[in-house]
Every structure is written in structure tokens, then in C-alpha cells.
Amino acid sequence: MSLHQQEDEETSVQDLSRSFGEMEVDLADEDFVPLCDSTSSSPGTGSASVSGSCITNGWAGRKWLVDEANLMELFRTCSRCGVAIEEKWIATRASQMKVHWTCLNGHSGEWASCPVQRNMGCNNLLVCAATFFTGATYSDIKDWAELINLQIPNKTQFYTVQTKYLVPVKCK
């Protein structure tokens, strides 16, 4: 891909991001995490810039499929002091995973596989939106996800998100 094509692609992603209302901020929303001004790395460089709790590139940021066993290796020892993690509690909600942990020295923390907006993992919304806006059916995506044991929102969650966020038309 040429540099010009890459710039055009990044511009169209930014335009699409704005069309989804990503730039509108509800200051009363306590779960809102502002987007960073920094940009993620170019494809293949192996790094991205993220500062604090900001999300780089919002919904357009790169996503990865990760095996749960490999992910859990990161929670063997405390990231603060290096001692063993004594307890860990895992909570899942469709495609989002949260790990709560406590080490032998009493440090504790929480990690989430994706940010939360409006009490919902952002990747759950993205799965529903991508399915809906590509014209695929929930059954198509569900069958594909089951083949690789990928966790996605269930049918009820999918249609609830679709009704509440993707097609917000109110009939009288």
C-alpha cells in the first residue's frame, strides 16, 4: 500500500469515526474515557502510543484475537512488585474479559480487555455494529465465532444493542 493510499484510508477511518458520533462527549457519562491525540503505530511496527487511560484511535484502534491461556500468563505475577498473584477473579461479558487480582504482598488491580462505555464493553458494540452494517446476519457471525471459540454477544444482547444503539428509530 502506498503512503497516499494509507493516508486516504486513515482519513476515511477518522471520517467514519466522526460519523458514528465518537467526537460527541457526554460529560455526565462517568464511564467516558477521552481519546488521545497520539496516533497508533503504522501497521507492522509492533508498537502503539497510549498515555494513561486514553484510548488510541477509539473504535478504529487495532484489535487482536488472544488465547485465554496465553493472556492468563500475564497474571501469574504482580506487575507492581513481581511476587505471585494469590487470587484472581475473571468476569466475562460477551467479548469483554475483566481480571481482578491480588498478589501475596496485598497489591490488587483490575484489567479489562477493552474499554467500557455506557456500562458495556466497547468491543461488544463493535461486534454488533460490524455484523449489522456489513449486512451479515447474527447467525452467520455466531457460526463463524463458534468455529474458533470466539466469545461474542449472544442473540438477545445483539438485538438489544441493535435496537438501542444502531437503529435508534422510535415509532409512534
Rosetta constraint file for C-alpha pairs under 8 A:
AtomPair CA 1 CA 5 HARMONIC 6.21 0.50
AtomPair CA 1 CA 6 HARMONIC 6.49 0.50
AtomPair CA 2 CA 6 HARMONIC 6.20 0.50
AtomPair CA 3 CA 7 HARMONIC 6.17 0.50
AtomPair CA 4 CA 8 HARMONIC 6.21 0.50
AtomPair CA 5 CA 9 HARMONIC 6.11 0.50
AtomPair CA 6 CA 10 HARMONIC 6.19 0.50
AtomPair CA 7 CA 11 HARMONIC 6.12 0.50
AtomPair CA 8 CA 12 HARMONIC 6.17 0.50
AtomPair CA 9 CA 13 HARMONIC 6.20 0.50
AtomPair CA 10 CA 14 HARMONIC 6.22 0.50
AtomPair CA 11 CA 15 HARMONIC 6.15 0.50
AtomPair CA 12 CA 16 HARMONIC 6.04 0.50
AtomPair CA 13 CA 17 HARMONIC 6.00 0.50
AtomPair CA 13 CA 60 HARMONIC 6.82 0.50
AtomPair CA 14 CA 18 HARMONIC 6.30 0.50
AtomPair CA 15 CA 19 HARMONIC 6.21 0.50
AtomPair CA 16 CA 20 HARMONIC 6.32 0.50
AtomPair CA 17 CA 21 HARMONIC 6.81 0.50
AtomPair CA 17 CA 22 HARMONIC 5.75 0.50
AtomPair CA 17 CA 23 HARMONIC 7.70 0.50
AtomPair CA 17 CA 59 HARMONIC 7.34 0.50
AtomPair CA 17 CA 60 HARMONIC 7.34 0.50
AtomPair CA 18 CA 22 HARMONIC 5.37 0.50
AtomPair CA 18 CA 23 HARMONIC 5.71 0.50
AtomPair CA 22 CA 58 HARMONIC 7.86 0.50
AtomPair CA 25 CA 32 HARMONIC 7.89 0.50
AtomPair CA 26 CA 32 HARMONIC 7.63 0.50
AtomPair CA 27 CA 32 HARMONIC 7.72 0.50
AtomPair CA 29 CA 118 HARMONIC 7.18 0.50
AtomPair CA 31 CA 116 HARMONIC 6.43 0.50
AtomPair CA 31 CA 117 HARMONIC 5.45 0.50
AtomPair CA 31 CA 118 HARMONIC 6.18 0.50
AtomPair CA 31 CA 119 HARMONIC 7.12 0.50
AtomPair CA 32 CA 116 HARMONIC 7.76 0.50
AtomPair CA 32 CA 117 HARMONIC 5.94 0.50
AtomPair CA 32 CA 118 HARMONIC 7.66 0.50
AtomPair CA 33 CA 53 HARMONIC 7.22 0.50
AtomPair CA 33 CA 54 HARMONIC 6.25 0.50
AtomPair CA 33 CA 55 HARMONIC 7.21 0.50
AtomPair CA 33 CA 117 HARMONIC 7.90 0.50
AtomPair CA 34 CA 54 HARMONIC 5.95 0.50
AtomPair CA 34 CA 55 HARMONIC 7.04 0.50
AtomPair CA 35 CA 54 HARMONIC 5.55 0.50
AtomPair CA 35 CA 55 HARMONIC 5.18 0.50
AtomPair CA 35 CA 56 HARMONIC 6.18 0.50
AtomPair CA 35 CA 57 HARMONIC 6.79 0.50
AtomPair CA 35 CA 58 HARMONIC 6.18 0.50
AtomPair CA 36 CA 50 HARMONIC 7.41 0.50
AtomPair CA 36 CA 51 HARMONIC 7.47 0.50
AtomPair CA 36 CA 54 HARMONIC 5.36 0.50
AtomPair CA 36 CA 55 HARMONIC 5.95 0.50
AtomPair CA 36 CA 56 HARMONIC 5.46 0.50
AtomPair CA 36 CA 57 HARMONIC 7.23 0.50
AtomPair CA 37 CA 56 HARMONIC 7.62 0.50
AtomPair CA 38 CA 49 HARMONIC 6.43 0.50
AtomPair CA 38 CA 50 HARMONIC 7.19 0.50
AtomPair CA 38 CA 56 HARMONIC 6.59 0.50
AtomPair CA 39 CA 48 HARMONIC 7.42 0.50
AtomPair CA 39 CA 49 HARMONIC 6.49 0.50
AtomPair CA 39 CA 56 HARMONIC 6.31 0.50
AtomPair CA 39 CA 57 HARMONIC 6.68 0.50
AtomPair CA 40 CA 47 HARMONIC 7.50 0.50
AtomPair CA 40 CA 48 HARMONIC 4.50 0.50
AtomPair CA 40 CA 49 HARMONIC 5.53 0.50
AtomPair CA 40 CA 50 HARMONIC 7.83 0.50
AtomPair CA 40 CA 56 HARMONIC 6.24 0.50
AtomPair CA 40 CA 57 HARMONIC 6.94 0.50
AtomPair CA 40 CA 61 HARMONIC 7.46 0.50
AtomPair CA 41 CA 45 HARMONIC 6.18 0.50
AtomPair CA 41 CA 46 HARMONIC 7.24 0.50
AtomPair CA 41 CA 47 HARMONIC 5.69 0.50
AtomPair CA 41 CA 48 HARMONIC 4.74 0.50
AtomPair CA 41 CA 49 HARMONIC 7.08 0.50
AtomPair CA 48 CA 56 HARMONIC 7.99 0.50
AtomPair CA 49 CA 56 HARMONIC 7.08 0.50
AtomPair CA 50 CA 54 HARMONIC 6.34 0.50
AtomPair CA 50 CA 55 HARMONIC 6.69 0.50
AtomPair CA 50 CA 56 HARMONIC 5.89 0.50
AtomPair CA 55 CA 115 HARMONIC 7.90 0.50
AtomPair CA 56 CA 61 HARMONIC 6.23 0.50
AtomPair CA 57 CA 61 HARMONIC 4.80 0.50
AtomPair CA 59 CA 122 HARMONIC 7.74 0.50
AtomPair CA 59 CA 126 HARMONIC 7.49 0.50
AtomPair CA 66 CA 70 HARMONIC 7.14 0.50
AtomPair CA 66 CA 71 HARMONIC 6.77 0.50
AtomPair CA 67 CA 71 HARMONIC 6.33 0.50
AtomPair CA 68 CA 72 HARMONIC 6.11 0.50
AtomPair CA 69 CA 73 HARMONIC 6.66 0.50
AtomPair CA 70 CA 74 HARMONIC 7.54 0.50
AtomPair CA 71 CA 75 HARMONIC 7.64 0.50
AtomPair CA 72 CA 76 HARMONIC 7.07 0.50
AtomPair CA 75 CA 85 HARMONIC 6.83 0.50
AtomPair CA 75 CA 101 HARMONIC 7.71 0.50
AtomPair CA 76 CA 84 HARMONIC 5.94 0.50
AtomPair CA 76 CA 85 HARMONIC 5.58 0.50
AtomPair CA 77 CA 82 HARMONIC 5.34 0.50
AtomPair CA 77 CA 83 HARMONIC 5.27 0.50
AtomPair CA 77 CA 84 HARMONIC 4.31 0.50
AtomPair CA 77 CA 85 HARMONIC 5.07 0.50
AtomPair CA 77 CA 103 HARMONIC 7.30 0.50
AtomPair CA 78 CA 82 HARMONIC 4.69 0.50
AtomPair CA 78 CA 83 HARMONIC 5.46 0.50
AtomPair CA 78 CA 84 HARMONIC 6.10 0.50
AtomPair CA 78 CA 85 HARMONIC 5.79 0.50
AtomPair CA 78 CA 102 HARMONIC 7.87 0.50
AtomPair CA 78 CA 103 HARMONIC 5.84 0.50
AtomPair CA 78 CA 107 HARMONIC 7.53 0.50
AtomPair CA 80 CA 107 HARMONIC 7.52 0.50
AtomPair CA 81 CA 105 HARMONIC 7.96 0.50
AtomPair CA 83 CA 103 HARMONIC 6.61 0.50
AtomPair CA 83 CA 104 HARMONIC 6.57 0.50
AtomPair CA 83 CA 105 HARMONIC 7.29 0.50
AtomPair CA 84 CA 103 HARMONIC 5.78 0.50
AtomPair CA 84 CA 104 HARMONIC 6.14 0.50
AtomPair CA 85 CA 101 HARMONIC 6.79 0.50
AtomPair CA 85 CA 102 HARMONIC 5.76 0.50
AtomPair CA 85 CA 103 HARMONIC 3.90 0.50
AtomPair CA 85 CA 104 HARMONIC 6.04 0.50
AtomPair CA 86 CA 101 HARMONIC 7.63 0.50
AtomPair CA 86 CA 102 HARMONIC 5.82 0.50
AtomPair CA 86 CA 103 HARMONIC 4.87 0.50
AtomPair CA 86 CA 104 HARMONIC 5.38 0.50
AtomPair CA 87 CA 101 HARMONIC 5.58 0.50
AtomPair CA 87 CA 102 HARMONIC 5.25 0.50
AtomPair CA 87 CA 103 HARMONIC 6.76 0.50
AtomPair CA 88 CA 99 HARMONIC 6.64 0.50
AtomPair CA 88 CA 100 HARMONIC 5.49 0.50
AtomPair CA 88 CA 101 HARMONIC 4.21 0.50
AtomPair CA 88 CA 102 HARMONIC 6.46 0.50
AtomPair CA 89 CA 99 HARMONIC 5.77 0.50
AtomPair CA 89 CA 100 HARMONIC 5.08 0.50
AtomPair CA 89 CA 101 HARMONIC 6.36 0.50
AtomPair CA 90 CA 97 HARMONIC 7.00 0.50
AtomPair CA 90 CA 98 HARMONIC 5.72 0.50
AtomPair CA 90 CA 99 HARMONIC 4.63 0.50
AtomPair CA 90 CA 100 HARMONIC 6.38 0.50
AtomPair CA 91 CA 97 HARMONIC 5.83 0.50
AtomPair CA 91 CA 98 HARMONIC 5.16 0.50
AtomPair CA 91 CA 99 HARMONIC 6.51 0.50
AtomPair CA 92 CA 96 HARMONIC 5.65 0.50
AtomPair CA 92 CA 97 HARMONIC 4.44 0.50
AtomPair CA 92 CA 98 HARMONIC 6.24 0.50
AtomPair CA 93 CA 97 HARMONIC 6.50 0.50
AtomPair CA 93 CA 121 HARMONIC 7.77 0.50
AtomPair CA 93 CA 153 HARMONIC 7.71 0.50
AtomPair CA 94 CA 124 HARMONIC 6.67 0.50
AtomPair CA 94 CA 151 HARMONIC 5.69 0.50
AtomPair CA 94 CA 152 HARMONIC 4.82 0.50
AtomPair CA 94 CA 153 HARMONIC 4.46 0.50
AtomPair CA 94 CA 154 HARMONIC 7.04 0.50
AtomPair CA 95 CA 121 HARMONIC 7.67 0.50
AtomPair CA 95 CA 123 HARMONIC 6.54 0.50
AtomPair CA 95 CA 124 HARMONIC 5.79 0.50
AtomPair CA 95 CA 150 HARMONIC 7.76 0.50
AtomPair CA 95 CA 151 HARMONIC 4.88 0.50
AtomPair CA 95 CA 152 HARMONIC 4.73 0.50
AtomPair CA 95 CA 153 HARMONIC 6.49 0.50
AtomPair CA 96 CA 112 HARMONIC 7.12 0.50
AtomPair CA 96 CA 113 HARMONIC 5.73 0.50
AtomPair CA 96 CA 114 HARMONIC 6.34 0.50
AtomPair CA 96 CA 121 HARMONIC 5.75 0.50
AtomPair CA 96 CA 123 HARMONIC 6.92 0.50
AtomPair CA 96 CA 124 HARMONIC 7.03 0.50
AtomPair CA 97 CA 112 HARMONIC 5.75 0.50
AtomPair CA 97 CA 113 HARMONIC 5.36 0.50
AtomPair CA 97 CA 114 HARMONIC 7.79 0.50
AtomPair CA 98 CA 110 HARMONIC 6.89 0.50
AtomPair CA 98 CA 111 HARMONIC 5.57 0.50
AtomPair CA 98 CA 112 HARMONIC 4.31 0.50
AtomPair CA 98 CA 113 HARMONIC 6.40 0.50
AtomPair CA 99 CA 110 HARMONIC 5.59 0.50
AtomPair CA 99 CA 111 HARMONIC 5.21 0.50
AtomPair CA 99 CA 112 HARMONIC 6.44 0.50
AtomPair CA 100 CA 108 HARMONIC 7.38 0.50
AtomPair CA 100 CA 109 HARMONIC 5.79 0.50
AtomPair CA 100 CA 110 HARMONIC 4.42 0.50
AtomPair CA 100 CA 111 HARMONIC 6.58 0.50
AtomPair CA 101 CA 108 HARMONIC 5.35 0.50
AtomPair CA 101 CA 109 HARMONIC 5.49 0.50
AtomPair CA 101 CA 110 HARMONIC 6.41 0.50
AtomPair CA 102 CA 106 HARMONIC 6.00 0.50
AtomPair CA 102 CA 107 HARMONIC 5.53 0.50
AtomPair CA 102 CA 108 HARMONIC 4.14 0.50
AtomPair CA 102 CA 109 HARMONIC 6.72 0.50
AtomPair CA 103 CA 107 HARMONIC 5.40 0.50
AtomPair CA 103 CA 108 HARMONIC 6.38 0.50
AtomPair CA 114 CA 121 HARMONIC 6.09 0.50
AtomPair CA 114 CA 122 HARMONIC 6.28 0.50
AtomPair CA 114 CA 123 HARMONIC 6.42 0.50
AtomPair CA 115 CA 121 HARMONIC 5.89 0.50
AtomPair CA 115 CA 122 HARMONIC 5.82 0.50
AtomPair CA 115 CA 123 HARMONIC 7.99 0.50
AtomPair CA 116 CA 120 HARMONIC 5.26 0.50
AtomPair CA 116 CA 121 HARMONIC 4.48 0.50
AtomPair CA 116 CA 122 HARMONIC 5.62 0.50
AtomPair CA 117 CA 121 HARMONIC 6.42 0.50
AtomPair CA 117 CA 122 HARMONIC 6.17 0.50
AtomPair CA 120 CA 124 HARMONIC 7.14 0.50
AtomPair CA 120 CA 125 HARMONIC 7.58 0.50
AtomPair CA 121 CA 125 HARMONIC 7.02 0.50
AtomPair CA 122 CA 126 HARMONIC 6.31 0.50
AtomPair CA 123 CA 127 HARMONIC 6.09 0.50
AtomPair CA 124 CA 128 HARMONIC 6.40 0.50
AtomPair CA 124 CA 152 HARMONIC 6.84 0.50
AtomPair CA 124 CA 153 HARMONIC 6.25 0.50
AtomPair CA 125 CA 129 HARMONIC 6.01 0.50
AtomPair CA 125 CA 161 HARMONIC 6.92 0.50
AtomPair CA 126 CA 130 HARMONIC 5.83 0.50
AtomPair CA 127 CA 131 HARMONIC 6.12 0.50
AtomPair CA 127 CA 152 HARMONIC 7.12 0.50
AtomPair CA 127 CA 153 HARMONIC 7.76 0.50
AtomPair CA 128 CA 132 HARMONIC 6.11 0.50
AtomPair CA 128 CA 153 HARMONIC 7.68 0.50
AtomPair CA 128 CA 158 HARMONIC 5.78 0.50
AtomPair CA 128 CA 161 HARMONIC 6.98 0.50
AtomPair CA 128 CA 162 HARMONIC 6.84 0.50
AtomPair CA 129 CA 133 HARMONIC 5.81 0.50
AtomPair CA 129 CA 162 HARMONIC 7.45 0.50
AtomPair CA 129 CA 166 HARMONIC 6.81 0.50
AtomPair CA 130 CA 134 HARMONIC 5.94 0.50
AtomPair CA 131 CA 135 HARMONIC 6.52 0.50
AtomPair CA 131 CA 136 HARMONIC 5.28 0.50
AtomPair CA 131 CA 137 HARMONIC 6.59 0.50
AtomPair CA 131 CA 138 HARMONIC 6.78 0.50
AtomPair CA 131 CA 141 HARMONIC 6.99 0.50
AtomPair CA 132 CA 136 HARMONIC 6.17 0.50
AtomPair CA 132 CA 137 HARMONIC 7.11 0.50
AtomPair CA 132 CA 162 HARMONIC 7.66 0.50
AtomPair CA 136 CA 140 HARMONIC 6.46 0.50
AtomPair CA 136 CA 141 HARMONIC 7.17 0.50
AtomPair CA 137 CA 141 HARMONIC 6.60 0.50
AtomPair CA 138 CA 142 HARMONIC 5.94 0.50
AtomPair CA 138 CA 155 HARMONIC 6.98 0.50
AtomPair CA 138 CA 158 HARMONIC 7.60 0.50
AtomPair CA 139 CA 143 HARMONIC 6.02 0.50
AtomPair CA 140 CA 144 HARMONIC 6.35 0.50
AtomPair CA 141 CA 145 HARMONIC 6.02 0.50
AtomPair CA 142 CA 146 HARMONIC 6.02 0.50
AtomPair CA 142 CA 152 HARMONIC 7.60 0.50
AtomPair CA 143 CA 147 HARMONIC 6.40 0.50
AtomPair CA 144 CA 148 HARMONIC 7.08 0.50
AtomPair CA 145 CA 149 HARMONIC 5.84 0.50
AtomPair CA 145 CA 150 HARMONIC 4.78 0.50
AtomPair CA 145 CA 151 HARMONIC 6.91 0.50
AtomPair CA 145 CA 152 HARMONIC 7.24 0.50
AtomPair CA 146 CA 150 HARMONIC 6.09 0.50
AtomPair CA 146 CA 151 HARMONIC 7.89 0.50
AtomPair CA 153 CA 157 HARMONIC 5.63 0.50
AtomPair CA 153 CA 158 HARMONIC 5.84 0.50
AtomPair CA 154 CA 158 HARMONIC 6.04 0.50
AtomPair CA 155 CA 159 HARMONIC 6.29 0.50
AtomPair CA 156 CA 160 HARMONIC 6.10 0.50
AtomPair CA 157 CA 161 HARMONIC 6.09 0.50
AtomPair CA 158 CA 162 HARMONIC 6.09 0.50
AtomPair CA 159 CA 163 HARMONIC 6.00 0.50
AtomPair CA 160 CA 164 HARMONIC 6.00 0.50
AtomPair CA 161 CA 165 HARMONIC 5.57 0.50
AtomPair CA 161 CA 166 HARMONIC 6.80 0.50
AtomPair CA 162 CA 166 HARMONIC 4.67 0.50
AtomPair CA 162 CA 167 HARMONIC 5.98 0.50
AtomPair CA 163 CA 167 HARMONIC 5.36 0.50
AtomPair CA 163 CA 168 HARMONIC 6.17 0.50
AtomPair CA 164 CA 168 HARMONIC 5.78 0.50
